[in-house]
């Protein structure tokens, strides 16, 4: 019996990017809309447009739209092989759910002297996460990058306001949050309308 050898051509040295699965519709417009609307309502509270105790109006949104819908968008981004979208939407969806849980069950149990540091650290940690996500957003699109830059400022202003117990900083964070929501709505609408036939 004779043996023969077959030569196999070398694999290409360049990296081959995976093909995005188009059997699932692009969930980014949904995720951005959920983020925008929930951010807008809470930012109206932070800016002082809705009076004391008005943050309860955002709890339903934080759980259902900002939380659950955005979390779902993150899962669909995983299905489409989008690491950035999956990480962003799943994380911010979890942010909104954790915010609702914090306000509903835990914030009232914090000793008064620990509230500034506890809430400030919560917001600071999300600000840090947002900063490195901003570098990823810069590779996706300019409107998304602007949205992330604004959310960075929002988190850091709110964290500073909480740490220093300075309502003026929190109000400024509210205004930046409103700008963030408008940028996210724009990015959502842009993505939605570009895919409609």
N, C-alpha and C positions, 0 to 999 in steps of 0.2 A: 504494500500500500504506500502510495506516495503522498506527501503532505505539501500543501501549497500555502504560501503566505499572502495575505491581502493587506495592502497598505491603506491605512486610514489617514485621510488628510487631517492636518492639525486644526484644532479649534481656533476660531478667530480670537485675536488677543483683545479686541475691544469688548467692552461690556454691553451685553444685549439687555435692554430694558424690557420688563414684562409688558404685555399688551393689556390695556385697561379693559376690563370686562364690561361691555356695553349692553349686556342682557339685563343689567340693573340700571335704571335711570339715575342720572347724576343727583346725589342727595345734597350737594353743597348749597343750592338755593334754599332748601328747607332748613338746613342747619343754620345758615346765616340769618334767615328770617326769624327763626326761633330765638337765636341769640340777640338779634336786634330788638325785637319787641319786648322781651323780658328785661333787657338792659335799659331800654327807654323808660319803662314804667318805674323800675327801681331808681334810675337816675333822676327822674322827676321828684321822687321822695328825697333823695340825697341833696338835690339842688334847692329844696325847700318849697317846691310848687305844690306838694301834697303835705299836709300838716302831720304833726307828731302822731305816731301810731298808724300812719298810712302805709307803712311798709307791709302790713298784712294783706293789702290789695295785691301784692306781687307774689304771695306764697302759692296760690293756685297756678299762676303762670310758671313759677320756678319749678314746680313739680311736673306739670303736664307738658308745657310747651318748651320752655327753656331747658328743662331737665329731660323728660322722656322723649320728646320729638327729636331733640338734638342728639341725645344718646343713640337713638335709632339711626339717625343720619351717620353717626360715627361707625356703627356696625355695618351699614351699607357701603361706607367708604372702604372698610376692610375687604368687603366682597369685591369691590372694584380695584383692589390692589393699590389704594392710595394711602400710604403710611401717614403723610401729613394730615390729610382730611380726617382719617380715622382717629389719630391722636388728638387733634384739635376738637372735633365735635364730641367725641366720647368724654374727653376731659372736661370741657366746658358744660356739657350736659350733667356730668357728675358734680361740677361746681354748683350749678343751680339746685340740684337735689340736696346737696350738703348744706347750702345756704338755707333752704326751706326747713330742713331738719334742725339746724342750729337755732334759727329764730323760733321755731315752734316748740322745741323740746329742751334746749340746753342753755340758751343765752340768759334766760331768767334765773338759772341756777348758779350762774357765775357770781362769785363774791365781787362786790362793787369795785374793790381795789384792783382786781385782776382783769376787769373788762377791757381797759385800754390796751394792755399788752396782748391779751388773748385775741381780740378782734383784729388788732393791728397785725399780729403775726399771721393770722388766717389770710388777711388781704395781701400782706407782703409776700407770702409764699406763692400765692396765685400770680402776683406781679412778676416774680422771678421766673415762673413757668412761662408767662406770656412773653417775656423778653426773648427767651431762646426760640420760642415759636415764631417770633417776629422775623428772625433770620430765615426760617423756612418759608414764611409768607412772602418774603422778598423774591423768592424763586418762583412763586406761583403767579402773582399779578400785582400791579401797582395799587389798585383799589383795596386789595386784601392787605397789602403791606401798610397802607394808611390806616386801615381799620385796626390792625395790631399795634401800631405806634400809639394810636389814641387809647386803646385799652390798656397799654402799659402805663401811660400817664394817669389814667383813671384809677387803676389799682394802687399806684404809689401815692397819689394824692389822698385816696381814701384811707390807706394804711397810715400815712402821716397824720391825718386828721384823727384817726382812732388812737394812735400812740400818744399824741400830744393833747388829746381831748380838745381839739380846735375845730369847732363847727365850720369856720370859714374855709378850712382846707377840704372838709367833707363836701361843702357846697360847691367848691371849685371842682372836686372830683365828680360831682353830679353833672355839672356842665360838660366836662370832658366825656362823661358817660353818655350824655345825650348826643354829642358829636360822634362818639363811637357807634351808637345805634344807627344814626343816619348813614354813616359810612358803610356799616354792615348791611343795611337795607339796600343801599345803592348797589353793593357788590352782589347781593342776592338777586335783585331785579335784573342786573346785567347778565348774570349767569342764566337765569330763567329765560329771559327774552331771546338770548343768543341761541338757545336750543329749541325754540318753538318754530315749527314749520308752517 
